[in-house]
Amino acid sequence: MFIGAAIVLFPVIWFMLFLIFLPLKMQSQSEAGDVVKGTPASAPAEPMVGKKAKWATIMTIPIWIVIYGIIRSDIITLDMFDFYNAI
């Protein structure tokens, strides 16, 4: 694995986890009972984006290390996949 691929792998994993964490523990303004004028009632009352970004980073680091280790040690290689004779 080249260093560029390793660097790109981290934000890909981070964004996937961040998008998974975004809807978790979300309470809408209508559920909270405080709808701000000019916003939809389904808008989050307190989105906690920073907290979710921090958790995405914390979870990304060990996942990235495991995936990087598997790719770097050649436990799984592209030669193991039969792309052309699969059908």
The first five atom37 places (N, CA, C, CB, O) and aatype in JSON, in Angstrom:
{
  "aatype": [12, 13, 9, 7, 0, 0, 9, 19, 10, 13, 14, 19, 9, 17, 13, 12, 10, 13, 10, 9, 13, 10, 14, 10, 11, 12, 5, 15, 5, 15, 6, 0, 7, 3, 19, 19, 11, 7, 16, 14, 0, 15, 0, 14, 0, 6, 14, 12, 19, 7, 11, 11, 0, 11, 17, 0, 16, 9, 12, 16, 9, 14, 9, 17, 9, 19, 9, 18, 7, 9, 9, 1, 15, 3, 9, 9, 16, 10, 3, 12, 13, 3, 13, 18, 2, 0, 9],
  "atom_mask": [
    [1, 1, 1, 1, 1],
    [1, 1, 1, 1, 1],
    [1, 1, 1, 1, 1],
    [1, 1, 1, 0, 1],
    [1, 1, 1, 1, 1],
    [1, 1, 1, 1, 1],
    [1, 1, 1, 1, 1],
    [1, 1, 1, 1, 1],
    [1, 1, 1, 1, 1],
    [1, 1, 1, 1, 1],
    [1, 1, 1, 1, 1],
    [1, 1, 1, 1, 1],
    [1, 1, 1, 1, 1],
    [1, 1, 1, 1, 1],
    [1, 1, 1, 1, 1],
    [1, 1, 1, 1, 1],
    [1, 1, 1, 1, 1],
    [1, 1, 1, 1, 1],
    [1, 1, 1, 1, 1],
    [1, 1, 1, 1, 1],
    [1, 1, 1, 1, 1],
    [1, 1, 1, 1, 1],
    [1, 1, 1, 1, 1],
    [1, 1, 1, 1, 1],
    [1, 1, 1, 1, 1],
    [1, 1, 1, 1, 1],
    [1, 1, 1, 1, 1],
    [1, 1, 1, 1, 1],
    [1, 1, 1, 1, 1],
    [1, 1, 1, 1, 1],
    [1, 1, 1, 1, 1],
    [1, 1, 1, 1, 1],
    [1, 1, 1, 0, 1],
    [1, 1, 1, 1, 1],
    [1, 1, 1, 1, 1],
    [1, 1, 1, 1, 1],
    [1, 1, 1, 1, 1],
    [1, 1, 1, 0, 1],
    [1, 1, 1, 1, 1],
    [1, 1, 1, 1, 1],
    [1, 1, 1, 1, 1],
    [1, 1, 1, 1, 1],
    [1, 1, 1, 1, 1],
    [1, 1, 1, 1, 1],
    [1, 1, 1, 1, 1],
    [1, 1, 1, 1, 1],
    [1, 1, 1, 1, 1],
    [1, 1, 1, 1, 1],
    [1, 1, 1, 1, 1],
    [1, 1, 1, 0, 1],
    [1, 1, 1, 1, 1],
    [1, 1, 1, 1, 1],
    [1, 1, 1, 1, 1],
    [1, 1, 1, 1, 1],
    [1, 1, 1, 1, 1],
    [1, 1, 1, 1, 1],
    [1, 1, 1, 1, 1],
    [1, 1, 1, 1, 1],
    [1, 1, 1, 1, 1],
    [1, 1, 1, 1, 1],
    [1, 1, 1, 1, 1],
    [1, 1, 1, 1, 1],
    [1, 1, 1, 1, 1],
    [1, 1, 1, 1, 1],
    [1, 1, 1, 1, 1],
    [1, 1, 1, 1, 1],
    [1, 1, 1, 1, 1],
    [1, 1, 1, 1, 1],
    [1, 1, 1, 0, 1],
    [1, 1, 1, 1, 1],
    [1, 1, 1, 1, 1],
    [1, 1, 1, 1, 1],
    [1, 1, 1, 1, 1],
    [1, 1, 1, 1, 1],
    [1, 1, 1, 1, 1],
    [1, 1, 1, 1, 1],
    [1, 1, 1, 1, 1],
    [1, 1, 1, 1, 1],
    [1, 1, 1, 1, 1],
    [1, 1, 1, 1, 1],
    [1, 1, 1, 1, 1],
    [1, 1, 1, 1, 1],
    [1, 1, 1, 1, 1],
    [1, 1, 1, 1, 1],
    [1, 1, 1, 1, 1],
    [1, 1, 1, 1, 1],
    [1, 1, 1, 1, 1]
  ],
  "atom_positions": [
    [[0.85, -1.17, 0.0], [0.0, 0.0, 0.0], [0.89, 1.23, 0.0], [-0.97, 0.0, 1.22], [1.8, 1.36, 0.82]],
    [[0.63, 2.11, -0.92], [1.37, 3.35, -0.98], [0.89, 4.29, 0.12], [1.22, 4.01, -2.36], [-0.21, 4.13, 0.64]],
    [[1.73, 5.26, 0.47], [1.38, 6.2, 1.52], [0.15, 7.02, 1.15], [2.56, 7.13, 1.81], [-0.66, 7.36, 2.02]],
    [[-0.01, 7.34, -0.12], [-1.18, 8.09, -0.56], [-2.47, 7.31, -0.33], [0.0, 0.0, 0.0], [-3.47, 7.88, 0.09]],
    [[-2.46, 6.01, -0.61], [-3.64, 5.18, -0.39], [-3.96, 5.07, 1.1], [-3.42, 3.79, -0.98], [-5.13, 5.06, 1.49]],
    [[-2.93, 4.99, 1.92], [-3.14, 4.93, 3.37], [-3.73, 6.22, 3.89], [-1.82, 4.63, 4.09], [-4.59, 6.21, 4.78]],
    [[-3.29, 7.34, 3.35], [-3.81, 8.64, 3.77], [-5.26, 8.82, 3.31], [-2.94, 9.79, 3.21], [-6.07, 9.38, 4.05]],
    [[-5.59, 8.34, 2.13], [-6.96, 8.46, 1.61], [-7.9, 7.51, 2.36], [-6.99, 8.16, 0.11], [-9.08, 7.82, 2.53]],
    [[-7.39, 6.37, 2.79], [-8.22, 5.39, 3.49], [-8.78, 5.95, 4.79], [-7.41, 4.13, 3.77], [-9.92, 5.65, 5.15]],
    [[-8.01, 6.76, 5.51], [-8.46, 7.3, 6.79], [-9.71, 8.18, 6.64], [-7.34, 8.11, 7.44], [-10.7, 7.93, 7.33]],
    [[-9.72, 9.2, 5.75], [-10.94, 10.0, 5.64], [-12.14, 9.24, 5.08], [-10.69, 11.19, 4.79], [-13.28, 9.57, 5.4]],
    [[-11.89, 8.23, 4.25], [-13.0, 7.44, 3.74], [-13.69, 6.71, 4.89], [-12.51, 6.42, 2.67], [-14.92, 6.73, 5.0]],
    [[-12.91, 6.09, 5.75], [-13.47, 5.4, 6.92], [-14.13, 6.4, 7.86], [-12.38, 4.6, 7.67], [-15.21, 6.15, 8.39]],
    [[-13.47, 7.56, 8.06], [-14.0, 8.58, 8.97], [-15.37, 9.08, 8.51], [-13.03, 9.75, 9.09], [-16.29, 9.18, 9.31]],
    [[-15.5, 9.41, 7.21], [-16.77, 9.92, 6.71], [-17.87, 8.86, 6.78], [-16.61, 10.4, 5.27], [-19.02, 9.18, 7.06]],
    [[-17.53, 7.6, 6.52], [-18.54, 6.55, 6.63], [-19.05, 6.46, 8.07], [-17.96, 5.19, 6.18], [-20.26, 6.37, 8.3]],
    [[-18.14, 6.47, 9.04], [-18.56, 6.41, 10.44], [-19.3, 7.67, 10.86], [-17.34, 6.2, 11.33], [-20.28, 7.59, 11.59]],
    [[-18.84, 8.82, 10.4], [-19.5, 10.08, 10.76], [-20.94, 10.09, 10.26], [-18.73, 11.27, 10.19], [-21.84, 10.52, 10.98]],
    [[-21.16, 9.63, 9.03], [-22.52, 9.59, 8.49], [-23.38, 8.55, 9.21], [-22.48, 9.29, 7.0], [-24.61, 8.68, 9.24]],
    [[-22.76, 7.53, 9.77], [-23.5, 6.56, 10.58], [-23.89, 7.19, 11.91], [-22.67, 5.28, 10.82], [-25.0, 6.99, 12.4]],
    [[-22.97, 7.97, 12.51], [-23.21, 8.56, 13.83], [-24.16, 9.76, 13.8], [-21.91, 8.98, 14.45], [-24.8, 10.04, 14.81]],
    [[-24.27, 10.45, 12.69], [-25.09, 11.67, 12.63], [-26.53, 11.47, 13.1], [-25.11, 12.2, 11.23], [-27.0, 12.27, 13.91]],
    [[-27.25, 10.47, 12.64], [-28.64, 10.36, 13.08], [-28.83, 9.75, 14.47], [-29.4, 9.55, 12.1], [-29.94, 9.75, 15.0]],
    [[-27.77, 9.24, 15.08], [-27.9, 8.61, 16.39], [-28.15, 9.66, 17.47], [-26.64, 7.81, 16.72], [-27.55, 10.73, 17.47]],
    [[-29.04, 9.33, 18.39], [-29.4, 10.19, 19.52], [-29.85, 11.58, 19.08], [-28.24, 10.31, 20.47], [-29.6, 12.56, 19.77]],
    [[-30.5, 11.65, 17.93], [-30.99, 12.93, 17.43], [-32.41, 13.15, 17.92], [-30.92, 12.98, 15.89], [-33.27, 12.28, 17.8]],
    [[-32.63, 14.33, 18.46], [-33.97, 14.71, 18.9], [-34.4, 15.91, 18.08], [-34.0, 15.02, 20.44], [-33.7, 16.92, 18.02]],
    [[-35.55, 15.79, 17.45], [-36.01, 16.89, 16.61], [-36.54, 18.03, 17.47], [-37.11, 16.41, 15.63], [-36.8, 17.86, 18.66]],
    [[-36.68, 19.19, 16.85], [-37.19, 20.35, 17.58], [-38.62, 20.12, 18.04], [-37.1, 21.61, 16.72], [-39.02, 20.6, 19.1]],
    [[-39.41, 19.39, 17.24], [-40.79, 19.13, 17.65], [-40.84, 18.19, 18.84], [-41.59, 18.53, 16.48], [-41.71, 18.33, 19.71]],
    [[-39.91, 17.22, 18.91], [-39.86, 16.33, 20.06], [-39.4, 17.08, 21.31], [-38.92, 15.15, 19.78], [-39.85, 16.78, 22.41]],
    [[-38.5, 18.04, 21.13], [-38.01, 18.83, 22.26], [-39.03, 19.87, 22.7], [-36.69, 19.51, 21.9], [-38.97, 20.38, 23.82]],
    [[-39.96, 20.19, 21.82], [-40.99, 21.17, 22.16], [-40.57, 22.61, 21.97], [0.0, 0.0, 0.0], [-41.21, 23.52, 22.5]],
    [[-39.5, 22.83, 21.23], [-39.0, 24.19, 21.02], [-38.61, 24.37, 19.55], [-37.78, 24.49, 21.95], [-37.45, 24.21, 19.18]],
    [[-39.6, 24.69, 18.73], [-39.36, 24.87, 17.3], [-38.97, 26.32, 17.04], [-40.63, 24.47, 16.46], [-39.73, 27.25, 17.34]],
    [[-37.76, 26.51, 16.49], [-37.26, 27.84, 16.18], [-37.95, 28.34, 14.91], [-35.71, 27.84, 16.0], [-38.08, 27.6, 13.93]],
    [[-38.39, 29.57, 14.94], [-39.1, 30.14, 13.79], [-38.17, 30.15, 12.57], [-39.6, 31.58, 14.12], [-37.01, 30.55, 12.65]],
    [[-38.72, 29.71, 11.44], [-37.96, 29.69, 10.2], [-37.25, 28.37, 9.94], [0.0, 0.0, 0.0], [-36.59, 28.22, 8.91]],
    [[-37.36, 27.41, 10.86], [-36.74, 26.1, 10.66], [-37.84, 25.04, 10.65], [-35.68, 25.8, 11.77], [-38.9, 25.25, 11.25]],
    [[-37.6, 23.92, 9.98], [-38.61, 22.86, 10.01], [-38.66, 22.2, 11.39], [-38.32, 21.81, 8.93], [-37.67, 22.2, 12.12]],
    [[-39.79, 21.66, 11.72], [-39.95, 21.02, 13.03], [-39.08, 19.77, 13.15], [-41.43, 20.66, 13.27], [-38.77, 19.33, 14.25]],
    [[-38.69, 19.21, 12.01], [-37.87, 18.0, 12.04], [-36.38, 18.29, 12.17], [-38.11, 17.18, 10.79], [-35.57, 17.37, 12.24]],
    [[-36.0, 19.57, 12.21], [-34.58, 19.92, 12.36], [-34.1, 19.51, 13.75], [-34.36, 21.45, 12.14], [-34.88, 19.57, 14.71]],
    [[-32.85, 19.1, 13.88], [-32.36, 18.68, 15.19], [-32.35, 19.83, 16.19], [-30.97, 18.08, 15.06], [-31.97, 20.95, 15.87]],
    [[-32.76, 19.51, 17.41], [-32.76, 20.52, 18.47], [-31.33, 20.81, 18.91], [-33.61, 20.06, 19.67], [-30.95, 21.96, 19.09]],
    [[-30.54, 19.76, 19.09], [-29.14, 19.9, 19.47], [-28.36, 18.83, 18.71], [-28.95, 19.77, 21.03], [-28.3, 17.69, 19.17]],
    [[-27.75, 19.16, 17.57], [-27.16, 18.13, 16.72], [-25.9, 17.46, 17.27], [-26.84, 18.73, 15.41], [-25.59, 16.34, 16.87]],
    [[-25.17, 18.11, 18.16], [-23.95, 17.54, 18.76], [-22.96, 17.07, 17.69], [-24.31, 16.36, 19.68], [-22.41, 15.98, 17.79]],
    [[-22.73, 17.89, 16.69], [-21.86, 17.52, 15.56], [-20.42, 17.32, 16.03], [-21.91, 18.6, 14.46], [-19.76, 16.37, 15.6]],
    [[-19.95, 18.18, 16.9], [-18.57, 18.05, 17.39], [-18.35, 16.75, 18.16], [0.0, 0.0, 0.0], [-17.32, 16.1, 18.0]],
    [[-19.31, 16.4, 18.99], [-19.2, 15.16, 19.76], [-19.21, 13.94, 18.84], [-20.34, 15.07, 20.78], [-18.47, 12.98, 19.05]],
    [[-20.06, 14.0, 17.82], [-20.14, 12.88, 16.88], [-18.88, 12.8, 16.01], [-21.38, 13.03, 15.99], [-18.45, 11.7, 15.65]],
    [[-18.3, 13.94, 15.68], [-17.04, 13.94, 14.92], [-15.91, 13.36, 15.76], [-16.68, 15.37, 14.46], [-15.05, 12.64, 15.25]],
    [[-15.92, 13.68, 17.05], [-14.89, 13.13, 17.94], [-15.02, 11.62, 18.05], [-14.99, 13.77, 19.34], [-14.01, 10.9, 18.02]],
    [[-16.25, 11.13, 18.17], [-16.45, 9.68, 18.24], [-16.1, 8.99, 16.92], [-17.89, 9.36, 18.63], [-15.59, 7.87, 16.92]],
    [[-16.37, 9.65, 15.82], [-16.0, 9.09, 14.52], [-14.48, 8.96, 14.42], [-16.54, 9.96, 13.36], [-13.97, 7.97, 13.9]],
    [[-13.76, 9.96, 14.93], [-12.29, 9.91, 14.91], [-11.77, 8.81, 15.83], [-11.7, 11.26, 15.34], [-10.86, 8.07, 15.45]],
    [[-12.35, 8.7, 17.01], [-11.91, 7.68, 17.97], [-12.14, 6.28, 17.41], [-12.65, 7.83, 19.3], [-11.31, 5.39, 17.6]],
    [[-13.25, 6.07, 16.73], [-13.54, 4.76, 16.17], [-12.77, 4.49, 14.87], [-15.04, 4.62, 15.91], [-12.5, 3.34, 14.54]],
    [[-12.41, 5.54, 14.14], [-11.7, 5.36, 12.87], [-10.28, 4.87, 13.09], [-11.67, 6.67, 12.1], [-9.79, 4.04, 12.32]],
    [[-9.61, 5.35, 14.11], [-8.2, 5.02, 14.31], [-7.96, 3.51, 14.43], [-7.68, 5.71, 15.57], [-7.12, 3.0, 13.68]],
    [[-8.65, 2.77, 15.31], [-8.36, 1.32, 15.35], [-8.81, 0.58, 14.09], [-9.05, 0.7, 16.56], [-8.16, -0.38, 13.67]],
    [[-9.92, 1.02, 13.49], [-10.37, 0.36, 12.26], [-9.34, 0.57, 11.15], [-11.76, 0.91, 11.82], [-9.03, -0.35, 10.4]],
    [[-8.81, 1.8, 11.05], [-7.8, 2.09, 10.04], [-6.54, 1.27, 10.28], [-7.46, 3.59, 10.04], [-5.95, 0.75, 9.33]],
    [[-6.13, 1.15, 11.53], [-4.92, 0.38, 11.85], [-5.09, -1.08, 11.44], [-4.6, 0.47, 13.37], [-4.18, -1.68, 10.86]],
    [[-6.25, -1.66, 11.72], [-6.5, -3.06, 11.35], [-6.51, -3.23, 9.83], [-7.84, -3.55, 11.94], [-5.86, -4.14, 9.3]],
    [[-7.23, -2.38, 9.13], [-7.29, -2.49, 7.66], [-5.91, -2.25, 7.05], [-8.31, -1.48, 7.08], [-5.51, -2.97, 6.13]],
    [[-5.2, -1.24, 7.53], [-3.85, -0.96, 7.03], [-2.93, -2.16, 7.28], [-3.28, 0.31, 7.69], [-2.15, -2.54, 6.4]],
    [[-3.03, -2.75, 8.46], [-2.19, -3.9, 8.77], [-2.48, -5.1, 7.88], [0.0, 0.0, 0.0], [-1.57, -5.79, 7.44]],
    [[-3.76, -5.34, 7.62], [-4.14, -6.45, 6.75], [-3.62, -6.23, 5.34], [-5.68, -6.63, 6.72], [-3.08, -7.15, 4.73]],
    [[-3.78, -5.03, 4.82], [-3.33, -4.75, 3.45], [-1.8, -4.76, 3.38], [-3.88, -3.39, 2.97], [-1.23, -5.32, 2.45]],
    [[-1.15, -4.15, 4.35], [0.32, -4.04, 4.33], [1.0, -5.39, 4.5], [0.78, -3.1, 5.44], [2.06, -5.62, 3.91]],
    [[0.41, -6.3, 5.28], [1.05, -7.59, 5.52], [0.71, -8.63, 4.46], [0.65, -8.12, 6.88], [1.16, -9.77, 4.54]],
    [[-0.08, -8.24, 3.46], [-0.47, -9.12, 2.36], [-1.28, -10.33, 2.82], [0.76, -9.59, 1.61], [-1.21, -11.39, 2.2]],
    [[-2.03, -10.18, 3.9], [-2.96, -11.23, 4.3], [-4.05, -11.36, 3.24], [-3.57, -10.94, 5.7], [-4.46, -12.46, 2.88]],
    [[-4.51, -10.21, 2.75], [-5.47, -10.17, 1.64], [-4.84, -9.36, 0.52], [-6.86, -9.55, 2.09], [-4.41, -8.23, 0.73]],
    [[-4.78, -9.95, -0.66], [-4.23, -9.25, -1.82], [-5.24, -9.27, -2.96], [-2.89, -9.9, -2.28], [-6.22, -10.01, -2.91]],
    [[-5.02, -8.45, -3.97], [-5.91, -8.45, -5.13], [-5.84, -9.74, -5.91], [-5.58, -7.29, -6.04], [-6.78, -10.1, -6.61]],
    [[-4.72, -10.46, -5.8], [-4.58, -11.73, -6.52], [-5.54, -12.79, -5.99], [-3.16, -12.23, -6.42], [-5.83, -13.77, -6.69]],
    [[-6.04, -12.6, -4.77], [-6.96, -13.57, -4.19], [-8.37, -13.47, -4.77], [-7.01, -13.39, -2.7], [-9.17, -14.39, -4.61]],
    [[-8.67, -12.37, -5.43], [-10.0, -12.16, -5.98], [-9.99, -12.48, -7.47], [-10.46, -10.71, -5.75], [-9.11, -12.04, -8.2]],
    [[-10.97, -13.25, -7.9], [-11.08, -13.63, -9.3], [-12.15, -12.75, -9.94], [-11.43, -15.14, -9.45], [-13.33, -13.1, -9.97]],
    [[-11.72, -11.61, -10.45], [-12.65, -10.63, -11.0], [-13.19, -11.06, -12.37], [-11.97, -9.28, -11.12], [-14.31, -10.69, -12.72]],
    [[-12.43, -11.82, -13.12], [-12.79, -12.09, -14.51], [-13.55, -13.41, -14.69], [-11.55, -12.11, -15.36], [-14.32, -13.55, -15.65]],
    [[-13.35, -14.36, -13.81], [-14.0, -15.66, -13.97], [-15.07, -15.9, -12.9], [-12.95, -16.77, -13.91], [-15.38, -17.05, -12.58]],
    [[-15.62, -14.84, -12.35], [-16.59, -14.98, -11.26], [-17.95, -15.46, -11.75], [-16.76, -13.66, -10.55], [-18.71, -16.05, -10.98]],
    [[-18.26, -15.23, -13.0], [-19.6, -15.61, -13.51], [-19.58, -16.99, -14.08], [-20.09, -14.62, -14.56], [-20.61, -17.47, -14.55]]
  ]
}
